[in-house]
Amino acid sequence: MMAACPACAAAPAAVELAQANSTLQISVPSVRCAACISAIERHLTHVQGVVSARVNLTQKRVHILTDLPASAMVEALKHIGYDAYPLDARALAQNVDLEGRDLLMRMGVAGFAMMNVMLLSVAVWSGASGATRDLFHLISAMIAIPMVLYAAQPFFKNAWSVLKVRRLNMDVPISLAIILACGMSLFETLMGGEHAYFDAALSLTFFLLIGRYLEHRTRSAAHSAAKELAALEAHTAELKTEAGSETVSIDALKVGDIVLVASGMRVPADGFLVTPEGVTDRSLLTGESEPVSHTVNDQLHSGEINLAGPLEVRVSAVGQDTRLHQIARLVETAENARNRYTSLADRAAQIYAPAVHLLALATFVGWVIWGLDVRHALNIAIAVLIITCPCALGLAVPAVSTAAISRLYRLGFLVKSGTALERLSEVKTVVLDKTGTLTSPDFSFDLSDFASRDLSIAKALAQASAHPLSQALDRHLESQPSATLNGPREVKGCGVSGFYGQIPVALGKADWLGAGDTGLCLKIGDHRHALPFQEPLRTGVLEMVDGLKANALQLEILSGDNEAKTRNLARNLGLNKFQSKTSPEGKNAHVADLADQAQFPCMIGDGLNDTVALASAHASIAPGTALDAARNAADVIVIDDTMEKIPQVFAISRKAVALSRQNFGIAIAYNAVAVPIAILGYATPLAAALAMSLSSITVLVNAARVGFEK
């Protein structure tokens, strides 16, 4: 006896479970990295009553399938140190960047206070002593302490949230160094001590706020692609009734209803064609550039555009069950998976944070055992914390990323993801969509052998048709006068016919006009003329292909269009690998196969049928003319019309990662020199402040090279 398929056996239970639970969306503003995602999802899935939990880092939200109230989920997240709020749609719709404005304000305050305290410290460093030194220290304390308490709050809050649940992150050593530096400096000031660290605490806060703000800016342009797919869905439908028809919300549709779809309107739900025949534009779903003809009982999908006469469609799937929504779910799943990419900075922080604490603690214990008093040992331990505090480390990646992103913007690219450059640098295979990406969405015609009268007739016939090819022909003949026709009539899915005087004329499919071939044909009387057309290459595509090959990248075409067109394009571009008639799900599966082969694929596409692959690929690029959903799924958007400069995206990404690693090397070298000095007790406040500032400035200068070097 064969065992039942586990998935099939579980299906009824899964349906019942989905009906018993609902999806909650909880806003978690403090989610910042892959470690946060893992901690939240692991904790929530162990909460009784939670079926699943998925974090979207881009949106800073948690999608939870549960029968528990939102308040319970908020409390569960607060229990592991994350402030959480039930989703407020109006607040999320605001375009004001409150977090960026807050970071910028705190950075300005820290910088202003740092400069003033540095001026006071110059006198102390120059040899001021006694009452003068104490007065300058006291004034410095009055400036520094309130400013630090305000400016360093982003670090304090994040550190406290993880400490409450017995975890560590990079903000813990930062906060500890700032607090101990200020606290010990105040104690030394009140006790008449020689040294104070107020300037070091402020400079540490200032430089790290720069890094935090740069990191925020790289993420601020990112949006979810899944939510943009709703724009492709009709929000109302014409429901056929006994009395005629009525306009209803798509939420009111049920399986079995008959809906009317006027010419030029989108199909509101998945269903089967009741009308004997029809023509739709399915390019958003398949990438097929030519319209698709249908006969009775053919399957139609939500989002297709009716190009011919009115249609009647019997609804077979509504709401979340339509193919458009299924694609949206695939996109969201892919976005969440890609957000788990661990950046260079995150990997460094996982090692660095505990190491800094252990080193400072070992220094303190070692000096106490050696015989120093606790006050002196604590001063040395604080110097170690300040010297090793990750200023250079915190700036290493954001500084390079910002310089590289700025350079790419000047070249005509918008980089939306904070980890995009790192992922692009790892790419080995580039997957190219055809229609709209490699080729222009318009058609070009070779009509050099046609007489002026014939062109005028062709223009008049084209103007009488809603077919995309006819509209393209009309645009191509823009300067040509139009002939006067009698009784033009469009035959759905075939073409348009009429009379030029007494001469019958027609424009349409070659086989419809008896030409025995495919393609577009013009018939005047008994004479038939083929109208050769093609999709022209986008500007710069040939240069892009050559440049990508020069960057040692493998190239292949993945298209929803037919095999003949895809093969011809691949041959013209000198590419050997291509696939045609590929569905959105098929594109996603192919990208996944490349990822399994460690090819780190980059998808370049523009349509709805590319959106899932764009979101699931290791990295992705979309032209500026792409669908909103495709642009939001992509890591990089091409602002200019040309594709010529795309190879520079990969070259600059590789350079940026190389410089980031150099910056880590600078930070390590700095620590290798400075840490022994601090441990041995020779790091005065002046030495700590200068060393920390010098390392940060060195990192920033090195990062700037990516903006100029080839």
Stockholm file with secondary structure:
# STOCKHOLM 1.0

chainA/1-710         MMAACPACAAAPAAVELAQANSTLQISVPSVRCAACISAIERHLTHVQGVVSARVNLTQKRVHILTDLPASAMVEALKHIGYDAYPLDARALAQNVDLEGRDLLMRMGVAGFAMMNVMLLSVAVWSGASGATRDLFHLISAMIAIPMVLYAAQPFFKNAWSVLKVRRLNMDVPISLAIILACGMSLFETLMGGEHAYFDAALSLTFFLLIGRYLEHRTRSAAHSAAKELAALEAHTAELKTEAGSETVSIDALKVGDIVLVASGMRVPADGFLVTPEGVTDRSLLTGESEPVSHTVNDQLHSGEINLAGPLEVRVSAVGQDTRLHQIARLVETAENARNRYTSLADRAAQIYAPAVHLLALATFVGWVIWGLDVRHALNIAIAVLIITCPCALGLAVPAVSTAAISRLYRLGFLVKSGTALERLSEVKTVVLDKTGTLTSPDFSFDLSDFASRDLSIAKALAQASAHPLSQALDRHLESQPSATLNGPREVKGCGVSGFYGQIPVALGKADWLGAGDTGLCLKIGDHRHALPFQEPLRTGVLEMVDGLKANALQLEILSGDNEAKTRNLARNLGLNKFQSKTSPEGKNAHVADLADQAQFPCMIGDGLNDTVALASAHASIAPGTALDAARNAADVIVIDDTMEKIPQVFAISRKAVALSRQNFGIAIAYNAVAVPIAILGYATPLAAALAMSLSSITVLVNAARVGFEK
#=GR chainA/1-710 SS CCCCCHHHHHHHHHHHHHHHCEEEEEECTTCCSHHHHHHHHHHHTTSTTEEEEEEETTTTEEEEEESSCHHHHHHHHHHTTCCCEECCHHHHHCCCCHHHHHHHHHHHHHHHHHHHHHHHHHHHHTTCCHHHHHHHHHHHHHHHHHHHHHHTHHHHHHHHHHHTTTCCCTHHHHHHHHHHHHHHHHHHHHTTCSCCCHHHHHHHHHHHHHHHHHHHHHHHTCCCSGGGGGGGSCSEEEEEETTEEEEEEGGGCCTTCEEEECTTCBCCSEEEECSSEEEEECHHHHCCSSCEEEETTCEECTTCEECSSCEEEEEEECGGGSHHHHHHHHHHHHHHHHTTCCCHHHHHHHHHHHHHHHHHHHHHHHHHHHTCCHHHHHHHHHHHHHHHSSHHHHHHHHHHHHHHHHHHHHHTEEECCTTHHHHHHTCCEEEECCBTTTBCSSCEECCTTCCHHHHHHHHHHHHTCCCHHHHHHHHHTTTSCCCCCEEEEEETTTEEEEEETTEEEEEEETTTTTCSSSSEEEEETTEEEECCEECCBCTTHHHHHHHHHHTTCEEEEECSSCHHHHHHHHHHHTCCCEECSCCHHHHHHHHHHHHHTTCCCEEECCSHHHHHHHHHSSEEEEETTSCHHHHHHCSEEECSSCCTTHHHHHHHHHHHHHHHHHHHHHHHHHHHHHHHHHHTTCCCHHHHHHHHHHHHHHHHHHHHGGGTCC
#=GC SS_cons         CCCCCHHHHHHHHHHHHHHHCEEEEEECTTCCSHHHHHHHHHHHTTSTTEEEEEEETTTTEEEEEESSCHHHHHHHHHHTTCCCEECCHHHHHCCCCHHHHHHHHHHHHHHHHHHHHHHHHHHHHTTCCHHHHHHHHHHHHHHHHHHHHHHTHHHHHHHHHHHTTTCCCTHHHHHHHHHHHHHHHHHHHHTTCSCCCHHHHHHHHHHHHHHHHHHHHHHHTCCCSGGGGGGGSCSEEEEEETTEEEEEEGGGCCTTCEEEECTTCBCCSEEEECSSEEEEECHHHHCCSSCEEEETTCEECTTCEECSSCEEEEEEECGGGSHHHHHHHHHHHHHHHHTTCCCHHHHHHHHHHHHHHHHHHHHHHHHHHHTCCHHHHHHHHHHHHHHHSSHHHHHHHHHHHHHHHHHHHHHTEEECCTTHHHHHHTCCEEEECCBTTTBCSSCEECCTTCCHHHHHHHHHHHHTCCCHHHHHHHHHTTTSCCCCCEEEEEETTTEEEEEETTEEEEEEETTTTTCSSSSEEEEETTEEEECCEECCBCTTHHHHHHHHHHTTCEEEEECSSCHHHHHHHHHHHTCCCEECSCCHHHHHHHHHHHHHTTCCCEEECCSHHHHHHHHHSSEEEEETTSCHHHHHHCSEEECSSCCTTHHHHHHHHHHHHHHHHHHHHHHHHHHHHHHHHHHTTCCCHHHHHHHHHHHHHHHHHHHHGGGTCC
//
